[in-house]
Amino acid sequence: MSQKIDVPIAILEKLYVKEKRSSYEIAKAFACNPSAIQQKLKECNIELRHPKTKINISRILLEGLYSKEGLSTYKIAEKLGVGRTTVQNKLVEFNICRRQLKRVPISKEKLKHLYYDEKLCISEIADLHGLSTSTVLQKFKNNNIGLRSRSERQEVYSKYNFSGNLEEKDYLIGFRLGDLNCKRASLKIIKIKSNTTKQAQLKLMRSLFEKYGHSWVKEYSGKFNFECALNNTFDFLVPKQDKIEDWITQNDDYFMAFFGGYVDAEGTIKIYNKKARFRVGSYDKNLLKQAFEKLQTFGIRGSYRIDSYKNEHQNNNFWRSAYLI
């Protein structure tokens, strides 16, 4: 009987159709076999790309990877972007002598610790021990270890490394300090959250983060709750501080990228006496002052002051800078 998986059609379309991910890549993310993904694609009437294209793997290549480099069939499959069964069948076809099956003992306690405490997904546990996801799943079954709830299993979605672009990094830091809650959910996962009533703001957050990790959006009472899980390359978003780092203020391009992100989170443009006024307001007294002083060096004039004082409804003074445009 083929393996049944619970993957929303919208997610399949995003990964397979829009992002052009292979069934193997998607299967790894959902800790299942590529054939299960292919079956699900058929059930959802999603046309397979090159469904019967023959996979060409030469004997020399396979022998080099398996016999000389000592890679497992799982690692070879991952390297070549094919299913593990394909590699095994090719070994038989080329009459390549198989190594004795490697037994990797993992105690029930360790499996539970990695899965429940460290929040690793099945594929991550498999990678950690050089095993296939199916082998780890079998170990779970043999040890009567239940899988996490569906919401918890969202962590199996693929997460992609940050681009490394410094201006993008500065923008995201500015946006985070203005409008994002960011914390470490586990050793390998950074989770960001934000609420908004604006469709445009929701669209912006999706465009910023969905290329790096899976997101969830809940709508209630006219408000959108946005969450996204990212990998450790986004640990620069975790710190929350009322200041702009020197390496940002000392470079004009980096500063403008940072300020653009902060403005997209906290800025407004309104008309007063037939004049447009650009304003940025928050409780970040020092950050706003640094930005105000930096903008003055560009010849941009404005004001910086307390907008409302600490009271029974707010814990701190609310500061605002304003600029005529």
Long-range contacts (C-beta under 8 A, 24 or more apart in sequence): 2-35, 2-36, 2-39, 3-32, 3-33, 3-35, 3-36, 4-36, 5-30, 5-32, 5-36, 5-37, 5-40, 6-150, 7-37, 7-40, 9-44, 9-46, 11-157, 11-214, 12-37, 12-40, 12-41, 12-44, 12-46, 13-44, 13-46, 15-158, 16-41, 16-46, 16-49, 17-46, 20-49, 21-158, 22-81, 23-48, 24-77, 24-81, 24-82, 24-83, 25-81, 25-158, 27-83, 27-133, 28-78, 28-123, 28-133, 28-158, 29-123, 29-156, 29-157, 29-158, 30-156, 31-121, 31-122, 31-123, 31-126, 31-133, 31-136, 31-137, 31-156, 32-133, 33-83, 33-85, 33-134, 34-83, 35-83, 35-85, 55-82, 55-86, 57-82, 57-86, 57-87, 57-90, 59-94, 59-96, 62-87, 62-90, 62-91, 62-94, 62-96, 63-94, 63-96, 66-91, 66-96, 66-99, 67-96, 67-97, 72-102, 72-130, 72-132, 73-132, 74-126, 74-130, 74-131, 74-132, 74-135, 75-130, 84-132, 84-134, 102-130, 104-129, 104-130, 104-131, 106-139, 108-143, 108-145, 111-136, 111-139, 111-140, 111-143, 111-145, 112-145, 115-140, 115-145, 115-148, 116-148, 118-186, 118-187, 118-188, 119-152, 119-155, 119-185, 119-186, 119-187, 119-188, 119-189, 120-186, 120-187, 120-188, 121-153, 121-155, 121-156, 122-156, 123-156, 124-188, 154-214, 154-216, 154-229, 155-186, 155-189, 155-229, 157-213, 157-214, 157-229, 158-213, 158-214, 159-189, 159-212, 159-213, 159-214, 159-229, 159-230, 159-231, 160-211, 160-212, 160-213, 160-231, 161-212, 161-231, 161-233, 162-212, 162-230, 162-233, 162-234, 166-254, 166-257, 167-253, 167-254, 167-257, 168-257, 169-236, 170-248, 170-254, 170-255, 170-257, 170-258, 170-261, 171-257, 171-258, 171-260, 171-261, 172-208, 172-236, 172-237, 172-261, 173-236, 173-237, 173-245, 173-248, 173-258, 173-261, 174-257, 174-258, 174-259, 174-260, 174-261, 174-262, 174-263, 174-264, 174-265, 175-208, 175-261, 175-262, 175-264, 175-265, 176-237, 176-240, 176-261, 177-240, 177-241, 177-262, 177-265, 177-284, 177-287, 178-261, 178-262, 178-263, 178-264, 178-265, 178-266, 178-282, 179-264, 179-265, 179-266, 180-237, 180-265, 182-237, 182-238, 182-240, 183-238, 184-235, 184-238, 185-229, 188-231, 188-232, 189-229, 189-230, 189-231, 190-229, 190-230, 190-231, 190-232, 190-234, 190-235, 190-237, 190-238, 191-227, 191-228, 191-229, 191-230, 192-227, 192-228, 192-230, 192-234, 192-237, 193-225, 193-226, 193-227, 194-225, 194-226, 195-223, 195-224, 195-225, 195-226, 196-223, 196-224, 196-226, 197-222, 197-223, 197-224, 199-224, 202-226, 204-264, 242-283, 242-284, 242-285, 242-286, 242-287, 243-286, 243-287, 243-290, 244-287, 244-290, 244-291, 244-294, 249-290, 249-294, 252-298, 255-294, 259-291, 259-294, 259-295, 262-287, 262-291, 269-325, 275-324, 276-324, 276-325, 277-322, 277-323, 277-324, 277-325, 278-322, 278-323, 278-324, 278-325, 279-320, 279-321, 279-322, 279-323, 280-320, 280-321, 280-322, 281-307, 281-318, 281-319, 281-320, 281-321, 282-318, 282-319, 283-314, 283-316, 283-317, 283-318, 283-319, 284-319, 285-317, 285-319, 288-319, 288-320, 288-321, 289-319, 291-321, 292-321, 295-323
